[in-house]
Amino acid sequence: MIRAKIIGASGYGGIGIVELLTRHPDVEIGALAAVESVGSPISDLYPHLKGFCDLPISSPEDIEGDFDVTFMSTPDRVGMKLAAKELARGTKVIDYSGDFRFNNAEAYAEYARRIGLDTQHLAPELLTDTVYGLAELHRHELGTSQRLVGNPGCFAVSCILGLSPAVKSKLTVPNSIICDCKTGVSGAGKKLNASFHYPARYENMNAYRLSGHQHVCEVERELGLQAGDPSLKITFTAQVVPVCRGIMSTLYATLTEPMTEAKLLECYQDYYAKSPFVRVLPSTSTVGSMHVRGTNYCNVVVSVDERVNRLRVVSYIDNLMKGQAGSALQNMNLLFGLDETTGMNSPAMYP
């Protein structure tokens, strides 16, 4: 049995992995840590867990014992302070933040600059040891010998999965990619913020971080690797819409040559043939964000606007699952040699 510790258990990302692990046949939750609600059972904070997980929340420094994996559902710059100690104990670490999404200090610095953080990484010696935790692209690196994983950003997951097949096959004109992305309010996390109070969000939509969203760093790097072109650039717009959870990314690129939708669909189906959590669908599909809600699936709707020779892909994920806790568990399964779908192969709830 895999023994798990969750740091940051009281937030949305933390509770997401708690929910998943209570259904996992090979994992025991050994400890929950947070800086808030210390001493309270997690099921007092989240009553839907009553009888499924009633562990008390502890301060991170008060937890003792051996663990096989630590999930760090923590803000930026927390994981880089704690990871070395966890790894020294022989524990595998999966970090939700941007601390370990990059393999060198320079790449991390650009990410940190975009969100106004200190650009100096506090554990740069670990960056060469981390793997970017998007299993569909890095499955071969997420083996049992790997110990440190940087979970991808939610927008990045939707964009990278939506564009990788076309970019890999060199079907898109360089630097013609546009990512138009909409997210639910839960993407802002649990912490109170006046911008996300009900009156500010109800019947309101807005774009944000137009000067440069931090997830662009991941998208450009990963798509650049697929294209074999490190200079690849995208135009990215993030928007928040008045729904609780879900991301819809509408992705555009000019095609290098005329192509039918059937041919593009075949390209995507071949690329994701061994990726159980990616469902490739034709443009006639009537899917939306609710069809991935609460799951680790990414629904990719493929379309070609033949009038203007442009690819159009709509990518749907649950930002708290495939964009966070679901990817974390998928990565954990691979790190321990399990089938990557273990504990997660279930449909969305409808309606």
C-alpha positions in Angstrom: 0.0 0.0 0.0 1.3 3.4 -1.0 1.3 5.8 2.0 0.6 9.4 1.0 1.0 12.8 2.7 -0.8 15.9 1.5 0.6 19.3 2.3 -2.0 22.1 1.6 -4.8 19.7 2.2 -7.4 22.3 3.0 -7.4 24.1 -0.3 -9.2 23.2 -3.5 -6.2 21.3 -4.9 -5.6 19.5 -1.7 -9.2 18.4 -1.2 -9.3 17.3 -4.8 -6.5 14.8 -4.2 -8.0 13.7 -1.0 -11.3 12.9 -2.8 -9.4 10.9 -5.4 -7.2 9.0 -3.0 -10.2 7.8 -0.9 -11.2 5.9 -4.1 -7.8 4.6 -4.9 -7.3 0.8 -4.2 -3.5 1.1 -3.6 -3.2 4.2 -1.5 -3.6 5.0 2.1 -3.8 8.7 3.2 -1.3 8.9 6.1 -1.3 12.6 7.0 -2.9 15.9 6.0 -1.1 19.2 6.6 -2.1 22.8 6.2 -1.5 26.1 7.9 -5.2 26.7 8.5 -7.8 24.7 10.5 -5.0 22.8 12.3 -6.5 20.2 14.7 -9.8 20.0 12.9 -10.8 16.8 11.0 -10.8 17.4 7.3 -14.5 16.2 7.3 -15.4 19.2 9.5 -14.1 21.5 6.9 -15.5 19.5 4.0 -18.6 17.5 5.3 -18.9 15.5 2.1 -15.9 13.5 3.3 -17.5 12.3 6.5 -16.9 8.6 6.8 -14.4 8.6 3.9 -11.6 10.7 5.3 -11.8 12.0 8.9 -8.1 12.6 9.5 -7.2 15.8 11.5 -5.3 18.6 9.8 -1.8 19.0 11.2 0.9 21.6 10.9 3.5 20.5 8.3 6.3 20.5 10.9 4.4 18.3 13.3 4.0 15.3 11.0 6.2 12.3 11.6 6.5 8.9 10.1 7.4 7.5 6.7 5.6 8.2 3.5 6.0 7.0 -0.1 4.6 10.1 -1.8 4.0 13.7 -0.8 1.5 15.9 -2.7 2.3 19.6 -2.3 -0.9 21.5 -3.0 0.8 24.7 -2.0 1.4 28.2 -3.4 4.5 29.1 -5.4 7.8 29.1 -3.5 6.6 26.7 -0.7 7.5 23.5 -2.5 11.0 24.7 -3.3 11.6 25.1 0.5 10.3 21.7 1.5 11.1 19.3 -1.4 14.7 18.6 -0.5 13.8 17.4 2.9 11.0 15.2 1.6 13.3 13.7 -1.0 16.0 13.0 1.6 13.5 10.9 3.5 13.0 8.7 0.4 9.6 10.2 -0.4 8.5 11.0 -4.0 7.3 14.6 -4.4 4.5 15.9 -6.7 4.3 19.7 -6.5 1.3 21.6 -7.8 2.9 25.0 -8.2 5.3 26.4 -10.7 8.3 25.6 -8.6 9.4 22.5 -10.4 7.9 22.9 -13.9 11.2 24.1 -15.3 14.6 22.5 -15.6 16.8 25.5 -15.2 16.9 28.7 -13.1 16.5 31.0 -16.1 13.3 29.4 -17.3 11.9 29.5 -13.7 12.9 33.2 -13.4 10.8 34.2 -16.5 7.8 32.4 -15.0 8.3 34.0 -11.6 8.7 37.5 -13.2 5.3 37.2 -14.9 3.5 36.8 -11.5 5.7 39.3 -9.6 7.6 36.7 -7.5 11.3 36.6 -6.5 13.0 35.3 -9.6 15.7 33.4 -7.6 14.9 29.7 -7.1 15.6 28.5 -3.6 16.5 24.9 -4.7 18.1 25.3 -8.2 20.0 22.0 -7.7 16.7 20.1 -7.9 15.6 21.6 -11.2 17.7 19.2 -13.4 15.9 16.3 -11.5 12.3 17.3 -12.1 10.0 16.1 -14.8 7.1 18.2 -16.2 4.1 16.2 -15.2 2.0 16.1 -18.3 1.8 12.4 -18.7 0.6 12.4 -22.3 3.8 14.0 -23.4 6.3 12.8 -20.8 5.0 9.3 -19.9 8.4 7.7 -20.7 10.1 10.0 -18.1 7.5 9.3 -15.4 8.8 5.9 -14.4 9.4 4.3 -11.1 12.9 5.8 -10.8 11.6 9.4 -11.0 11.2 11.1 -7.7 10.3 14.8 -8.4 7.4 16.0 -10.6 6.2 19.5 -11.3 2.5 19.3 -12.0 1.5 21.4 -15.1 -0.6 24.6 -15.0 -4.3 24.2 -15.8 -4.4 26.5 -18.8 -1.2 24.9 -20.1 -2.8 21.4 -20.0 -5.7 22.4 -22.1 -3.6 24.3 -24.7 -0.8 21.7 -24.9 -3.1 18.8 -25.3 -5.2 20.7 -27.8 -2.3 21.7 -30.1 0.5 19.1 -29.7 -0.6 16.7 -32.5 -0.8 19.4 -35.1 2.4 21.0 -34.0 4.2 17.7 -33.8 3.1 16.9 -37.4 4.2 20.4 -38.5 0.7 21.2 -39.8 0.8 24.8 -38.4 2.5 27.9 -39.6 5.1 29.0 -37.0 3.9 31.7 -34.6 0.3 31.7 -36.0 -1.1 30.0 -32.8 -3.8 31.8 -30.9 -5.1 30.4 -27.5 -8.4 31.8 -26.4 -9.0 30.4 -22.9 -11.9 30.6 -20.4 -11.8 29.3 -16.9 -14.2 28.9 -14.0 -13.9 30.9 -10.8 -12.4 28.0 -8.8 -9.2 28.5 -10.8 -8.5 31.4 -8.4 -8.3 29.1 -5.5 -10.0 29.1 -2.1 -8.4 32.3 -0.6 -10.9 35.2 -0.3 -10.5 38.0 -2.9 -12.9 40.8 -3.6 -12.6 40.2 -7.3 -14.1 36.8 -6.9 -17.0 37.5 -4.5 -20.4 36.5 -5.9 -21.5 40.1 -6.9 -18.3 40.7 -8.8 -18.5 37.4 -10.7 -22.2 36.9 -11.4 -23.0 37.8 -15.0 -19.5 39.1 -15.4 -16.7 37.9 -17.7 -13.3 39.5 -18.1 -9.8 38.9 -19.5 -6.8 39.2 -17.3 -3.0 39.2 -17.3 -2.9 40.5 -20.9 0.7 41.7 -20.3 1.8 38.0 -20.0 0.2 35.0 -18.3 2.6 32.7 -16.5 1.3 29.5 -18.2 2.5 30.8 -21.6 6.0 29.8 -20.5 4.9 26.2 -20.3 2.9 26.2 -23.4 5.6 27.7 -25.6 8.3 25.4 -24.2 6.3 22.2 -24.6 4.9 23.0 -28.1 8.4 24.2 -29.1 9.7 20.7 -28.1 7.0 19.1 -30.1 7.8 21.3 -33.1 11.6 21.1 -32.7 11.5 24.9 -32.7 12.5 26.6 -29.4 11.6 30.0 -30.8 7.9 29.1 -31.1 5.6 31.8 -29.8 1.8 32.0 -29.2 -0.8 34.6 -28.5 -2.6 33.7 -25.3 -5.7 35.3 -23.7 -7.0 34.1 -20.3 -10.6 34.9 -19.3 -12.6 34.1 -16.2 -16.3 33.3 -16.7 -19.1 32.9 -14.1 -19.0 29.1 -13.6 -17.5 27.1 -10.8 -15.1 24.7 -12.6 -13.9 23.9 -16.0 -11.7 25.3 -18.8 -12.6 25.8 -22.4 -9.7 26.6 -24.7 -10.4 27.5 -28.3 -7.2 27.2 -30.2 -6.4 28.5 -33.7 -3.5 28.2 -36.1 -3.0 28.7 -39.8 -2.4 25.3 -41.6 0.7 24.9 -43.7 -1.4 23.3 -46.5 -5.0 22.7 -47.2 -6.5 19.9 -45.1 -9.8 18.3 -44.5 -11.2 17.8 -41.0 -11.2 14.0 -41.5 -7.4 14.1 -42.1 -6.8 16.3 -39.1 -9.0 14.1 -37.0 -7.0 11.0 -38.0 -3.8 12.8 -37.0 -5.1 13.6 -33.5 -6.5 10.1 -33.1 -3.2 8.5 -34.0 -1.3 10.8 -31.6 -3.5 10.0 -28.6 -4.1 6.4 -29.4 -2.3 5.4 -26.1 -3.6 8.2 -24.0 -6.6 7.0 -22.1 -7.6 10.4 -20.7 -7.8 12.2 -24.1 -10.9 11.9 -26.1 -10.7 13.2 -29.7 -14.0 14.2 -31.2 -15.2 15.6 -34.5 -16.6 19.1 -34.9 -20.2 17.7 -34.9 -19.8 16.7 -31.3 -22.1 18.5 -28.8 -19.8 18.4 -25.8 -19.0 21.1 -23.3 -17.3 21.6 -20.0 -19.9 19.7 -18.0 -18.9 16.5 -19.9 -15.5 16.4 -18.2 -16.5 17.9 -14.8 -15.1 15.9 -11.9 -12.9 13.8 -14.3 -9.4 13.6 -15.5 -10.5 13.6 -19.1 -9.6 16.1 -21.8 -12.2 16.3 -24.6 -10.5 17.6 -27.8 -12.9 18.8 -30.5 -11.1 19.0 -33.9 -12.2 21.3 -36.7 -10.9 22.9 -39.9 -12.2 26.1 -41.3 -11.4 25.3 -44.9 -12.4 28.8 -46.1 -9.4 30.4 -44.5 -7.2 27.3 -44.1 -7.2 27.4 -40.4 -7.2 24.8 -37.7 -9.7 25.2 -34.8 -9.5 23.0 -31.8 -11.7 23.3 -28.7 -10.2 21.7 -25.6 -12.2 21.0 -22.5 -10.9 20.0 -19.0 -11.9 20.3 -15.4 -9.4 22.8 -14.0 -9.4 21.2 -10.6 -8.9 17.6 -12.0 -7.0 17.3 -15.3 -5.7 20.8 -14.5 -4.6 19.9 -11.0 -5.4 16.9 -8.7 -6.2 14.4 -11.5 -2.9 15.0 -13.3 -1.2 14.7 -9.9 -2.7 11.2 -9.3 -2.1 10.2 -12.9 1.6 11.1 -12.3 1.7 9.2 -9.0 0.3 6.1 -10.7 3.1 6.1 -13.2 5.8 6.8 -10.6 4.7 3.7 -8.8 4.3 1.5 -11.8 0.5 1.4 -11.7 -1.9 1.7 -14.6 -2.3 5.5 -15.0 -6.1 5.3 -14.9 -6.1 3.6 -11.5 -8.6 5.3 -9.2 -9.8 7.7 -11.9 -11.5 5.8 -14.7 -15.0 7.1 -14.2 -17.4 9.3 -16.2 -18.5 12.8 -15.4 -21.7 13.5 -13.4 -24.7 14.6 -15.6 -26.5 16.9 -15.6 
